[in-house]
Amino acid sequence: MNRQHRRLAGECADLRERLADTEERVEQLQNTLQAVAREAGIASVTHPCRRCEQSLLLVRDGRIYCPSCRYGRSV
Ligand SMILES: [Zn+2]
């Protein structure tokens, strides 16, 4: 392997490791979010907000809303 090839292989291994760490972190956050949502009386955490794309939409007391941009409507 030449030098550039070795460097790329190393970067690829780093990225794989970071991706695995990130996936684990996302799963932990999803589990935590579901538990916190339940305790806060939120019926469900749904799809990403199409308006701002900064948050998932929440359903609570018959309303669906975005906690980031405050978009909301009844369901
Ligand atoms: Zn939004």
N, CA, C, O and the ligand as a Tripos MOL2 file, in Angstrom:
@<TRIPOS>MOLECULE
protein
  301   299    76     0     0
PROTEIN
NO_CHARGES

@<TRIPOS>ATOM
      1 N           0.8340   -1.2080    0.0000 N.3       1 MET1
      2 CA          0.0000    0.0000    0.0000 C.3       1 MET1
      3 C           0.8650    1.2520    0.0000 C.2       1 MET1
      4 O           1.7990    1.3710    0.7920 O.2       1 MET1
      5 N           0.5490    2.1750   -0.8860 N.am      2 ASN2
      6 CA          1.2900    3.4260   -0.8530 C.3       2 ASN2
      7 C           0.7570    4.3280    0.2650 C.2       2 ASN2
      8 O          -0.2090    3.9990    0.9540 O.2       2 ASN2
      9 N           1.4200    5.4680    0.4170 N.am      3 ARG3
     10 CA          1.1150    6.3370    1.5470 C.3       3 ARG3
     11 C          -0.3190    6.8840    1.5340 C.2       3 ARG3
     12 O          -1.0100    6.9120    2.5520 O.2       3 ARG3
     13 N          -0.7380    7.3200    0.3250 N.am      4 GLN4
     14 CA         -2.0860    7.8890    0.2260 C.3       4 GLN4
     15 C          -3.1500    6.8270    0.5120 C.2       4 GLN4
     16 O          -4.1560    7.0890    1.1720 O.2       4 GLN4
     17 N          -2.9010    5.6310    0.0010 N.am      5 HIS5
     18 CA         -3.8330    4.5220    0.2170 C.3       5 HIS5
     19 C          -3.9520    4.2140    1.7130 C.2       5 HIS5
     20 O          -5.0480    4.0070    2.2340 O.2       5 HIS5
     21 N          -2.7980    4.1880    2.3920 N.am      6 ARG6
     22 CA         -2.8080    3.9240    3.8400 C.3       6 ARG6
     23 C          -3.5900    5.0040    4.5850 C.2       6 ARG6
     24 O          -4.3640    4.7220    5.5000 O.2       6 ARG6
     25 N          -3.3630    6.2560    4.1620 N.am      7 ARG7
     26 CA         -4.0450    7.3740    4.8230 C.3       7 ARG7
     27 C          -5.5640    7.2400    4.6550 C.2       7 ARG7
     28 O          -6.3230    7.4320    5.6050 O.2       7 ARG7
     29 N          -5.9950    6.9040    3.4230 N.am      8 LEU8
     30 CA         -7.4320    6.7590    3.1560 C.3       8 LEU8
     31 C          -8.0220    5.5940    3.9510 C.2       8 LEU8
     32 O          -9.1350    5.6850    4.4690 O.2       8 LEU8
     33 N          -7.2690    4.5100    4.0410 N.am      9 ALA9
     34 CA         -7.7510    3.3570    4.8040 C.3       9 ALA9
     35 C          -7.9240    3.7410    6.2710 C.2       9 ALA9
     36 O          -8.8790    3.3270    6.9280 O.2       9 ALA9
     37 N          -6.9790    4.5440    6.7710 N.am     10 GLY10
     38 CA         -7.0630    5.0030    8.1630 C.3      10 GLY10
     39 C          -8.2620    5.9020    8.3810 C.2      10 GLY10
     40 O          -8.9690    5.7640    9.3790 O.2      10 GLY10
     41 N          -8.4990    6.8240    7.4540 N.am     11 GLU11
     42 CA         -9.6530    7.7260    7.5710 C.3      11 GLU11
     43 C         -10.9570    6.9460    7.5180 C.2      11 GLU11
     44 O         -11.9150    7.2560    8.2260 O.2      11 GLU11
     45 N         -10.9770    5.9240    6.6620 N.am     12 CYS12
     46 CA        -12.1740    5.1070    6.5220 C.3      12 CYS12
     47 C         -12.4620    4.3640    7.8250 C.2      12 CYS12
     48 O         -13.6130    4.2790    8.2530 O.2      12 CYS12
     49 N         -11.4210    3.8300    8.4520 N.am     13 ALA13
     50 CA        -11.5970    3.1270    9.7310 C.3      13 ALA13
     51 C         -12.1020    4.0940   10.7930 C.2      13 ALA13
     52 O         -12.9740    3.7460   11.5880 O.2      13 ALA13
     53 N         -11.5480    5.3240   10.8090 N.am     14 ASP14
     54 CA        -11.9980    6.3510   11.7560 C.3      14 ASP14
     55 C         -13.4800    6.6560   11.5560 C.2      14 ASP14
     56 O         -14.2480    6.7310   12.5150 O.2      14 ASP14
     57 N         -13.8650    6.8300   10.2990 N.am     15 LEU15
     58 CA        -15.2620    7.1610    9.9990 C.3      15 LEU15
     59 C         -16.1980    6.0390   10.4120 C.2      15 LEU15
     60 O         -17.2750    6.2850   10.9540 O.2      15 LEU15
     61 N         -15.7780    4.7920   10.1490 N.am     16 ARG16
     62 CA        -16.6100    3.6500   10.5560 C.3      16 ARG16
     63 C         -16.8170    3.6540   12.0660 C.2      16 ARG16
     64 O         -17.9210    3.4080   12.5530 O.2      16 ARG16
     65 N         -15.7490    3.9340   12.7980 N.am     17 GLU17
     66 CA        -15.8280    3.9590   14.2580 C.3      17 GLU17
     67 C         -16.7400    5.0960   14.7270 C.2      17 GLU17
     68 O         -17.5630    4.9150   15.6240 O.2      17 GLU17
     69 N         -16.5780    6.2730   14.1050 N.am     18 ARG18
     70 CA        -17.4280    7.4100   14.4790 C.3      18 ARG18
     71 C         -18.8770    7.1550   14.1410 C.2      18 ARG18
     72 O         -19.7680    7.5490   14.8940 O.2      18 ARG18
     73 N         -19.1320    6.4960   13.0100 N.am     19 LEU19
     74 CA        -20.5090    6.1770   12.6260 C.3      19 LEU19
     75 C         -21.1340    5.2200   13.6440 C.2      19 LEU19
     76 O         -22.2850    5.4030   14.0410 O.2      19 LEU19
     77 N         -20.3890    4.2110   14.0640 N.am     20 ALA20
     78 CA        -20.9070    3.2500   15.0450 C.3      20 ALA20
     79 C         -21.2150    3.9710   16.3580 C.2      20 ALA20
     80 O         -22.2510    3.7250   16.9740 O.2      20 ALA20
     81 N         -20.3090    4.8680   16.7890 N.am     21 ASP21
     82 CA        -20.5350    5.6470   18.0170 C.3      21 ASP21
     83 C         -21.7870    6.5110   17.8690 C.2      21 ASP21
     84 O         -22.5990    6.6010   18.7900 O.2      21 ASP21
     85 N         -21.9350    7.1430   16.7060 N.am     22 THR22
     86 CA        -23.0780    8.0320   16.4740 C.3      22 THR22
     87 C         -24.3820    7.2470   16.4720 C.2      22 THR22
     88 O         -25.3810    7.6920   17.0380 O.2      22 THR22
     89 N         -24.3750    6.0750   15.8350 N.am     23 GLU23
     90 CA        -25.5840    5.2440   15.8040 C.3      23 GLU23
     91 C         -25.9960    4.8360   17.2130 C.2      23 GLU23
     92 O         -27.1790    4.8430   17.5520 O.2      23 GLU23
     93 N         -25.0100    4.4810   18.0270 N.am     24 GLU24
     94 CA        -25.3040    4.0940   19.4040 C.3      24 GLU24
     95 C         -25.8890    5.2830   20.1700 C.2      24 GLU24
     96 O         -26.8470    5.1390   20.9290 O.2      24 GLU24
     97 N         -25.2970    6.4480   19.9580 N.am     25 ARG25
     98 CA        -25.7480    7.6670   20.6240 C.3      25 ARG25
     99 C         -27.1850    8.0340   20.2060 C.2      25 ARG25
    100 O         -28.0020    8.4210   21.0420 O.2      25 ARG25
    101 N         -27.4760    7.9080   18.9160 N.am     26 VAL26
    102 CA        -28.8260    8.2160   18.4200 C.3      26 VAL26
    103 C         -29.8410    7.2660   19.0630 C.2      26 VAL26
    104 O         -30.9280    7.6940   19.4510 O.2      26 VAL26
    105 N         -29.4960    5.9950   19.1760 N.am     27 GLU27
    106 CA        -30.4150    5.0350   19.7750 C.3      27 GLU27
    107 C         -30.6660    5.3760   21.2430 C.2      27 GLU27
    108 O         -31.7980    5.2960   21.7190 O.2      27 GLU27
    109 N         -29.6040    5.7560   21.9580 N.am     28 GLN28
    110 CA        -29.7650    6.1640   23.3590 C.3      28 GLN28
    111 C         -30.6640    7.3880   23.4550 C.2      28 GLN28
    112 O         -31.5440    7.4490   24.3140 O.2      28 GLN28
    113 N         -30.4480    8.3620   22.5760 N.am     29 LEU29
    114 CA        -31.2560    9.5800   22.5930 C.3      29 LEU29
    115 C         -32.7140    9.2760   22.2650 C.2      29 LEU29
    116 O         -33.6150    9.8500   22.8770 O.2      29 LEU29
    117 N         -32.9620    8.3770   21.3020 N.am     30 GLN30
    118 CA        -34.3370    8.0030   20.9560 C.3      30 GLN30
    119 C         -35.0350    7.3730   22.1520 C.2      30 GLN30
    120 O         -36.1840    7.7020   22.4490 O.2      30 GLN30
    121 N         -34.3440    6.4680   22.8400 N.am     31 ASN31
    122 CA        -34.9410    5.8160   24.0070 C.3      31 ASN31
    123 C         -35.2350    6.8370   25.0940 C.2      31 ASN31
    124 O         -36.3000    6.8050   25.7100 O.2      31 ASN31
    125 N         -34.2920    7.7450   25.3300 N.am     32 THR32
    126 CA        -34.4730    8.7840   26.3440 C.3      32 THR32
    127 C         -35.6220    9.7060   25.9640 C.2      32 THR32
    128 O         -36.4490   10.0610   26.8040 O.2      32 THR32
    129 N         -35.6680   10.0910   24.6870 N.am     33 LEU33
    130 CA        -36.7250   10.9760   24.2080 C.3      33 LEU33
    131 C         -38.1000   10.3460   24.4060 C.2      33 LEU33
    132 O         -39.0280   11.0150   24.8610 O.2      33 LEU33
    133 N         -38.2390    9.0670   24.0680 N.am     34 GLN34
    134 CA        -39.5270    8.3890   24.2290 C.3      34 GLN34
    135 C         -39.9460    8.3920   25.7000 C.2      34 GLN34
    136 O         -41.1130    8.6280   26.0110 O.2      34 GLN34
    137 N         -39.0030    8.1330   26.6020 N.am     35 ALA35
    138 CA        -39.3180    8.0840   28.0270 C.3      35 ALA35
    139 C         -39.7010    9.4660   28.5440 C.2      35 ALA35
    140 O         -40.6720    9.6010   29.2880 O.2      35 ALA35
    141 N         -38.9500   10.4910   28.1580 N.am     36 VAL36
    142 CA        -39.2340   11.8630   28.5980 C.3      36 VAL36
    143 C         -40.5790   12.3180   28.0280 C.2      36 VAL36
    144 O         -41.3600   12.9660   28.7250 O.2      36 VAL36
    145 N         -40.8520   11.9790   26.7580 N.am     37 ALA37
    146 CA        -42.1200   12.3470   26.1280 C.3      37 ALA37
    147 C         -43.2890   11.7180   26.8830 C.2      37 ALA37
    148 O         -44.2760   12.3960   27.1660 O.2      37 ALA37
    149 N         -43.1880   10.4380   27.2100 N.am     38 ARG38
    150 CA        -44.2440    9.7600   27.9710 C.3      38 ARG38
    151 C         -44.5150   10.4910   29.2770 C.2      38 ARG38
    152 O         -45.6650   10.7660   29.6190 O.2      38 ARG38
    153 N         -43.4460   10.8040   30.0020 N.am     39 GLU39
    154 CA        -43.5980   11.4860   31.2960 C.3      39 GLU39
    155 C         -44.2060   12.8770   31.1380 C.2      39 GLU39
    156 O         -44.8720   13.3680   32.0490 O.2      39 GLU39
    157 N         -43.9820   13.5140   29.9870 N.am     40 ALA40
    158 CA        -44.4970   14.8700   29.7520 C.3      40 ALA40
    159 C         -45.8980   14.8390   29.1430 C.2      40 ALA40
    160 O         -46.4430   15.8920   28.8110 O.2      40 ALA40
    161 N         -46.4910   13.6500   28.9910 N.am     41 GLY41
    162 CA        -47.8340   13.5490   28.4430 C.3      41 GLY41
    163 C         -47.8960   13.7020   26.9380 C.2      41 GLY41
    164 O         -48.9560   14.0000   26.3880 O.2      41 GLY41
    165 N         -46.7920   13.5060   26.2760 N.am     42 ILE42
    166 CA        -46.7560   13.5910   24.8140 C.3      42 ILE42
    167 C         -47.1080   12.2160   24.2390 C.2      42 ILE42
    168 O         -46.4590   11.2110   24.5300 O.2      42 ILE42
    169 N         -48.1610   12.2100   23.4110 N.am     43 ALA43
    170 CA        -48.6670   10.9370   22.8870 C.3      43 ALA43
    171 C         -47.6720   10.2830   21.9400 C.2      43 ALA43
    172 O         -47.4460    9.0750   22.0010 O.2      43 ALA43
    173 N         -47.0810   11.0890   21.0660 N.am     44 SER44
    174 CA        -46.0800   10.4980   20.1860 C.3      44 SER44
    175 C         -45.1160   11.5310   19.6230 C.2      44 SER44
    176 O         -45.3940   12.7290   19.5670 O.2      44 SER44
    177 N         -43.9920   11.0130   19.2180 N.am     45 VAL45
    178 CA        -42.9490   11.8100   18.5760 C.3      45 VAL45
    179 C         -42.9090   11.3110   17.1440 C.2      45 VAL45
    180 O         -42.5990   10.1470   16.8910 O.2      45 VAL45
    181 N         -43.2250   12.2020   16.2000 N.am     46 THR46
    182 CA        -43.4230   11.7020   14.8300 C.3      46 THR46
    183 C         -42.3060   12.1030   13.8700 C.2      46 THR46
    184 O         -41.1230   12.0550   14.2080 O.2      46 THR46
    185 N         -42.7070   12.4940   12.6810 N.am     47 HIS47
    186 CA        -41.7440   12.7600   11.6000 C.3      47 HIS47
    187 C         -41.1240   14.1620   11.7120 C.2      47 HIS47
    188 O         -41.6280   15.0040   12.4550 O.2      47 HIS47
    189 N         -40.0460   14.4090   10.9820 N.am     48 PRO48
    190 CA        -39.4080   15.7280   11.0150 C.3      48 PRO48
    191 C         -40.3490   16.8360   10.5420 C.2      48 PRO48
    192 O         -41.1870   16.6150    9.6680 O.2      48 PRO48
    193 N         -40.2080   18.0170   11.1190 N.am     49 CYS49
    194 CA        -40.9900   19.1870   10.7260 C.3      49 CYS49
    195 C         -40.5800   19.5750    9.3070 C.2      49 CYS49
    196 O         -39.4020   19.7780    9.0140 O.2      49 CYS49
    197 N         -41.5930   19.6730    8.4310 N.am     50 ARG50
    198 CA        -41.2790   20.0080    7.0410 C.3      50 ARG50
    199 C         -40.9660   21.4900    6.8780 C.2      50 ARG50
    200 O         -40.3300   21.9020    5.9070 O.2      50 ARG50
    201 N         -41.4220   22.2840    7.8460 N.am     51 ARG51
    202 CA        -41.1980   23.7210    7.7130 C.3      51 ARG51
    203 C         -39.7490   24.1020    8.0560 C.2      51 ARG51
    204 O         -39.0930   24.8070    7.2880 O.2      51 ARG51
    205 N         -39.2590   23.6370    9.2010 N.am     52 CYS52
    206 CA        -37.9040   24.0580    9.6090 C.3      52 CYS52
    207 C         -36.8690   22.9240    9.5440 C.2      52 CYS52
    208 O         -35.6680   23.1810    9.4610 O.2      52 CYS52
    209 N         -37.3410   21.6770    9.5840 N.am     53 GLU53
    210 CA        -36.4570   20.5030    9.5590 C.3      53 GLU53
    211 C         -35.4510   20.4760   10.7030 C.2      53 GLU53
    212 O         -34.4070   19.8290   10.6110 O.2      53 GLU53
    213 N         -35.7790   21.1920   11.7940 N.am     54 GLN54
    214 CA        -34.8650   21.2470   12.9380 C.3      54 GLN54
    215 C         -35.2980   20.3400   14.0740 C.2      54 GLN54
    216 O         -34.5630   20.1620   15.0450 O.2      54 GLN54
    217 N         -36.4990   19.7600   13.9570 N.am     55 SER55
    218 CA        -37.0200   18.9590   15.0530 C.3      55 SER55
    219 C         -38.0320   17.9530   14.5430 C.2      55 SER55
    220 O         -38.5320   18.0700   13.4240 O.2      55 SER55
    221 N         -38.3340   16.9520   15.3830 N.am     56 LEU56
    222 CA        -39.4360   16.0430   15.0920 C.3      56 LEU56
    223 C         -40.7050   16.6710   15.6500 C.2      56 LEU56
    224 O         -40.6620   17.3920   16.6470 O.2      56 LEU56
    225 N         -41.8460   16.3920   15.0000 N.am     57 LEU57
    226 CA        -43.1190   16.9250   15.4720 C.3      57 LEU57
    227 C         -43.6210   16.1010   16.6490 C.2      57 LEU57
    228 O         -43.4080   14.8910   16.7120 O.2      57 LEU57
    229 N         -44.2900   16.7740   17.5810 N.am     58 LEU58
    230 CA        -44.8350   16.1160   18.7690 C.3      58 LEU58
    231 C         -46.3510   16.1540   18.7250 C.2      58 LEU58
    232 O         -46.9410   17.1140   18.2310 O.2      58 LEU58
    233 N         -46.9850   15.1040   19.2460 N.am     59 VAL59
    234 CA        -48.4460   15.0640   19.3340 C.3      59 VAL59
    235 C         -48.8330   15.0790   20.8110 C.2      59 VAL59
    236 O         -48.4130   14.2300   21.5970 O.2      59 VAL59
    237 N         -49.6560   16.0840   21.1610 N.am     60 ARG60
    238 CA        -50.0800   16.2070   22.5480 C.3      60 ARG60
    239 C         -51.4370   16.8960   22.6090 C.2      60 ARG60
    240 O         -51.6570   17.9100   21.9470 O.2      60 ARG60
    241 N         -52.3350   16.3470   23.3980 N.am     61 ASP61
    242 CA        -53.6840   16.8880   23.5820 C.3      61 ASP61
    243 C         -54.3650   17.2180   22.2540 C.2      61 ASP61
    244 O         -54.9530   18.2880   22.1020 O.2      61 ASP61
    245 N         -54.2830   16.3020   21.3030 N.am     62 GLY62
    246 CA        -54.9680   16.4860   20.0200 C.3      62 GLY62
    247 C         -54.3310   17.5000   19.0830 C.2      62 GLY62
    248 O         -54.9230   17.8770   18.0710 O.2      62 GLY62
    249 N         -53.1220   17.9430   19.4210 N.am     63 ARG63
    250 CA        -52.4170   18.8760   18.5320 C.3      63 ARG63
    251 C         -51.0710   18.3040   18.1380 C.2      63 ARG63
    252 O         -50.4010   17.6170   18.9090 O.2      63 ARG63
    253 N         -50.7020   18.6160   16.9030 N.am     64 ILE64
    254 CA        -49.3690   18.2360   16.4500 C.3      64 ILE64
    255 C         -48.5840   19.5350   16.3280 C.2      64 ILE64
    256 O         -49.0630   20.5060   15.7430 O.2      64 ILE64
    257 N         -47.3840   19.5490   16.8790 N.am     65 TYR65
    258 CA        -46.6390   20.8030   16.8320 C.3      65 TYR65
    259 C         -45.1360   20.5750   16.7870 C.2      65 TYR65
    260 O         -44.6250   19.5100   17.1330 O.2      65 TYR65
    261 N         -44.4530   21.6230   16.3440 N.am     66 CYS66
    262 CA        -42.9950   21.5870   16.2670 C.3      66 CYS66
    263 C         -42.4340   22.4030   17.4250 C.2      66 CYS66
    264 O         -42.7410   23.5900   17.5390 O.2      66 CYS66
    265 N         -41.6180   21.7990   18.2890 N.am     67 PRO67
    266 CA        -41.0640   22.5340   19.4140 C.3      67 PRO67
    267 C         -39.9760   23.5290   18.9950 C.2      67 PRO67
    268 O         -39.5390   24.3550   19.7960 O.2      67 PRO67
    269 N         -39.5500   23.4410   17.7470 N.am     68 SER68
    270 CA        -38.4800   24.3150   17.2920 C.3      68 SER68
    271 C         -39.0130   25.6080   16.6730 C.2      68 SER68
    272 O         -38.6200   26.6980   17.0880 O.2      68 SER68
    273 N         -39.9170   25.4960   15.6690 N.am     69 CYS69
    274 CA        -40.4060   26.7090   15.0100 C.3      69 CYS69
    275 C         -41.8320   27.0710   15.4250 C.2      69 CYS69
    276 O         -42.3870   28.0690   14.9670 O.2      69 CYS69
    277 N         -42.4260   26.2330   16.3130 N.am     70 ARG70
    278 CA        -43.7670   26.5140   16.8400 C.3      70 ARG70
    279 C         -44.8830   26.3090   15.8380 C.2      70 ARG70
    280 O         -46.0260   26.6830   16.1010 O.2      70 ARG70
    281 N         -44.5710   25.7160   14.6820 N.am     71 TYR71
    282 CA        -45.6390   25.3420   13.7620 C.3      71 TYR71
    283 C         -46.5670   24.3820   14.5130 C.2      71 TYR71
    284 O         -46.1030   23.5370   15.2780 O.2      71 TYR71
    285 N         -47.8820   24.5160   14.2900 N.am     72 GLY72
    286 CA        -48.8070   23.6060   14.9620 C.3      72 GLY72
    287 C         -50.1570   23.5500   14.2940 C.2      72 GLY72
    288 O         -50.5810   24.5080   13.6480 O.2      72 GLY72
    289 N         -50.8400   22.4170   14.4520 N.am     73 ARG73
    290 CA        -52.2150   22.2770   13.9650 C.3      73 ARG73
    291 C         -52.8850   21.1550   14.7500 C.2      73 ARG73
    292 O         -52.2270   20.3440   15.4010 O.2      73 ARG73
    293 N         -54.2370   21.1320   14.6670 N.am     74 SER74
    294 CA        -54.9580   20.0570   15.3440 C.3      74 SER74
    295 C         -54.8590   18.8020   14.5140 C.2      74 SER74
    296 O         -54.6680   18.8480   13.2990 O.2      74 SER74
    297 N         -54.9940   17.6650   15.2010 N.am     75 VAL75
    298 CA        -54.9840   16.3800   14.4570 C.3      75 VAL75
    299 C         -56.3530   15.7080   14.5610 C.2      75 VAL75
    300 O         -56.5530   14.6250   14.0090 O.2      75 VAL75
    301 ZN        -40.4310   23.2970   12.7450 Zn       76 ZN76
@<TRIPOS>BOND
     1     1     2 1
     2     2     3 1
     3     3     4 2
     4     3     5 am
     5     5     6 1
     6     6     7 1
     7     7     8 2
     8     7     9 am
     9     9    10 1
    10    10    11 1
    11    11    12 2
    12    11    13 am
    13    13    14 1
    14    14    15 1
    15    15    16 2
    16    15    17 am
    17    17    18 1
    18    18    19 1
    19    19    20 2
    20    19    21 am
    21    21    22 1
    22    22    23 1
    23    23    24 2
    24    23    25 am
    25    25    26 1
    26    26    27 1
    27    27    28 2
    28    27    29 am
    29    29    30 1
    30    30    31 1
    31    31    32 2
    32    31    33 am
    33    33    34 1
    34    34    35 1
    35    35    36 2
    36    35    37 am
    37    37    38 1
    38    38    39 1
    39    39    40 2
    40    39    41 am
    41    41    42 1
    42    42    43 1
    43    43    44 2
    44    43    45 am
    45    45    46 1
    46    46    47 1
    47    47    48 2
    48    47    49 am
    49    49    50 1
    50    50    51 1
    51    51    52 2
    52    51    53 am
    53    53    54 1
    54    54    55 1
    55    55    56 2
    56    55    57 am
    57    57    58 1
    58    58    59 1
    59    59    60 2
    60    59    61 am
    61    61    62 1
    62    62    63 1
    63    63    64 2
    64    63    65 am
    65    65    66 1
    66    66    67 1
    67    67    68 2
    68    67    69 am
    69    69    70 1
    70    70    71 1
    71    71    72 2
    72    71    73 am
    73    73    74 1
    74    74    75 1
    75    75    76 2
    76    75    77 am
    77    77    78 1
    78    78    79 1
    79    79    80 2
    80    79    81 am
    81    81    82 1
    82    82    83 1
    83    83    84 2
    84    83    85 am
    85    85    86 1
    86    86    87 1
    87    87    88 2
    88    87    89 am
    89    89    90 1
    90    90    91 1
    91    91    92 2
    92    91    93 am
    93    93    94 1
    94    94    95 1
    95    95    96 2
    96    95    97 am
    97    97    98 1
    98    98    99 1
    99    99   100 2
   100    99   101 am
   101   101   102 1
   102   102   103 1
   103   103   104 2
   104   103   105 am
   105   105   106 1
   106   106   107 1
   107   107   108 2
   108   107   109 am
   109   109   110 1
   110   110   111 1
   111   111   112 2
   112   111   113 am
   113   113   114 1
   114   114   115 1
   115   115   116 2
   116   115   117 am
   117   117   118 1
   118   118   119 1
   119   119   120 2
   120   119   121 am
   121   121   122 1
   122   122   123 1
   123   123   124 2
   124   123   125 am
   125   125   126 1
   126   126   127 1
   127   127   128 2
   128   127   129 am
   129   129   130 1
   130   130   131 1
   131   131   132 2
   132   131   133 am
   133   133   134 1
   134   134   135 1
   135   135   136 2
   136   135   137 am
   137   137   138 1
   138   138   139 1
   139   139   140 2
   140   139   141 am
   141   141   142 1
   142   142   143 1
   143   143   144 2
   144   143   145 am
   145   145   146 1
   146   146   147 1
   147   147   148 2
   148   147   149 am
   149   149   150 1
   150   150   151 1
   151   151   152 2
   152   151   153 am
   153   153   154 1
   154   154   155 1
   155   155   156 2
   156   155   157 am
   157   157   158 1
   158   158   159 1
   159   159   160 2
   160   159   161 am
   161   161   162 1
   162   162   163 1
   163   163   164 2
   164   163   165 am
   165   165   166 1
   166   166   167 1
   167   167   168 2
   168   167   169 am
   169   169   170 1
   170   170   171 1
   171   171   172 2
   172   171   173 am
   173   173   174 1
   174   174   175 1
   175   175   176 2
   176   175   177 am
   177   177   178 1
   178   178   179 1
   179   179   180 2
   180   179   181 am
   181   181   182 1
   182   182   183 1
   183   183   184 2
   184   183   185 am
   185   185   186 1
   186   186   187 1
   187   187   188 2
   188   187   189 am
   189   189   190 1
   190   190   191 1
   191   191   192 2
   192   191   193 am
   193   193   194 1
   194   194   195 1
   195   195   196 2
   196   195   197 am
   197   197   198 1
   198   198   199 1
   199   199   200 2
   200   199   201 am
   201   201   202 1
   202   202   203 1
   203   203   204 2
   204   203   205 am
   205   205   206 1
   206   206   207 1
   207   207   208 2
   208   207   209 am
   209   209   210 1
   210   210   211 1
   211   211   212 2
   212   211   213 am
   213   213   214 1
   214   214   215 1
   215   215   216 2
   216   215   217 am
   217   217   218 1
   218   218   219 1
   219   219   220 2
   220   219   221 am
   221   221   222 1
   222   222   223 1
   223   223   224 2
   224   223   225 am
   225   225   226 1
   226   226   227 1
   227   227   228 2
   228   227   229 am
   229   229   230 1
   230   230   231 1
   231   231   232 2
   232   231   233 am
   233   233   234 1
   234   234   235 1
   235   235   236 2
   236   235   237 am
   237   237   238 1
   238   238   239 1
   239   239   240 2
   240   239   241 am
   241   241   242 1
   242   242   243 1
   243   243   244 2
   244   243   245 am
   245   245   246 1
   246   246   247 1
   247   247   248 2
   248   247   249 am
   249   249   250 1
   250   250   251 1
   251   251   252 2
   252   251   253 am
   253   253   254 1
   254   254   255 1
   255   255   256 2
   256   255   257 am
   257   257   258 1
   258   258   259 1
   259   259   260 2
   260   259   261 am
   261   261   262 1
   262   262   263 1
   263   263   264 2
   264   263   265 am
   265   265   266 1
   266   266   267 1
   267   267   268 2
   268   267   269 am
   269   269   270 1
   270   270   271 1
   271   271   272 2
   272   271   273 am
   273   273   274 1
   274   274   275 1
   275   275   276 2
   276   275   277 am
   277   277   278 1
   278   278   279 1
   279   279   280 2
   280   279   281 am
   281   281   282 1
   282   282   283 1
   283   283   284 2
   284   283   285 am
   285   285   286 1
   286   286   287 1
   287   287   288 2
   288   287   289 am
   289   289   290 1
   290   290   291 1
   291   291   292 2
   292   291   293 am
   293   293   294 1
   294   294   295 1
   295   295   296 2
   296   295   297 am
   297   297   298 1
   298   298   299 1
   299   299   300 2
@<TRIPOS>SUBSTRUCTURE
     1 MET1         2 RESIDUE 1 A MET
     2 ASN2         6 RESIDUE 1 A ASN
     3 ARG3        10 RESIDUE 1 A ARG
     4 GLN4        14 RESIDUE 1 A GLN
     5 HIS5        18 RESIDUE 1 A HIS
     6 ARG6        22 RESIDUE 1 A ARG
     7 ARG7        26 RESIDUE 1 A ARG
     8 LEU8        30 RESIDUE 1 A LEU
     9 ALA9        34 RESIDUE 1 A ALA
    10 GLY10       38 RESIDUE 1 A GLY
    11 GLU11       42 RESIDUE 1 A GLU
    12 CYS12       46 RESIDUE 1 A CYS
    13 ALA13       50 RESIDUE 1 A ALA
    14 ASP14       54 RESIDUE 1 A ASP
    15 LEU15       58 RESIDUE 1 A LEU
    16 ARG16       62 RESIDUE 1 A ARG
    17 GLU17       66 RESIDUE 1 A GLU
    18 ARG18       70 RESIDUE 1 A ARG
    19 LEU19       74 RESIDUE 1 A LEU
    20 ALA20       78 RESIDUE 1 A ALA
    21 ASP21       82 RESIDUE 1 A ASP
    22 THR22       86 RESIDUE 1 A THR
    23 GLU23       90 RESIDUE 1 A GLU
    24 GLU24       94 RESIDUE 1 A GLU
    25 ARG25       98 RESIDUE 1 A ARG
    26 VAL26      102 RESIDUE 1 A VAL
    27 GLU27      106 RESIDUE 1 A GLU
    28 GLN28      110 RESIDUE 1 A GLN
    29 LEU29      114 RESIDUE 1 A LEU
    30 GLN30      118 RESIDUE 1 A GLN
    31 ASN31      122 RESIDUE 1 A ASN
    32 THR32      126 RESIDUE 1 A THR
    33 LEU33      130 RESIDUE 1 A LEU
    34 GLN34      134 RESIDUE 1 A GLN
    35 ALA35      138 RESIDUE 1 A ALA
    36 VAL36      142 RESIDUE 1 A VAL
    37 ALA37      146 RESIDUE 1 A ALA
    38 ARG38      150 RESIDUE 1 A ARG
    39 GLU39      154 RESIDUE 1 A GLU
    40 ALA40      158 RESIDUE 1 A ALA
    41 GLY41      162 RESIDUE 1 A GLY
    42 ILE42      166 RESIDUE 1 A ILE
    43 ALA43      170 RESIDUE 1 A ALA
    44 SER44      174 RESIDUE 1 A SER
    45 VAL45      178 RESIDUE 1 A VAL
    46 THR46      182 RESIDUE 1 A THR
    47 HIS47      186 RESIDUE 1 A HIS
    48 PRO48      190 RESIDUE 1 A PRO
    49 CYS49      194 RESIDUE 1 A CYS
    50 ARG50      198 RESIDUE 1 A ARG
    51 ARG51      202 RESIDUE 1 A ARG
    52 CYS52      206 RESIDUE 1 A CYS
    53 GLU53      210 RESIDUE 1 A GLU
    54 GLN54      214 RESIDUE 1 A GLN
    55 SER55      218 RESIDUE 1 A SER
    56 LEU56      222 RESIDUE 1 A LEU
    57 LEU57      226 RESIDUE 1 A LEU
    58 LEU58      230 RESIDUE 1 A LEU
    59 VAL59      234 RESIDUE 1 A VAL
    60 ARG60      238 RESIDUE 1 A ARG
    61 ASP61      242 RESIDUE 1 A ASP
    62 GLY62      246 RESIDUE 1 A GLY
    63 ARG63      250 RESIDUE 1 A ARG
    64 ILE64      254 RESIDUE 1 A ILE
    65 TYR65      258 RESIDUE 1 A TYR
    66 CYS66      262 RESIDUE 1 A CYS
    67 PRO67      266 RESIDUE 1 A PRO
    68 SER68      270 RESIDUE 1 A SER
    69 CYS69      274 RESIDUE 1 A CYS
    70 ARG70      278 RESIDUE 1 A ARG
    71 TYR71      282 RESIDUE 1 A TYR
    72 GLY72      286 RESIDUE 1 A GLY
    73 ARG73      290 RESIDUE 1 A ARG
    74 SER74      294 RESIDUE 1 A SER
    75 VAL75      298 RESIDUE 1 A VAL
    76 ZN76       301 GROUP 0 **** ****
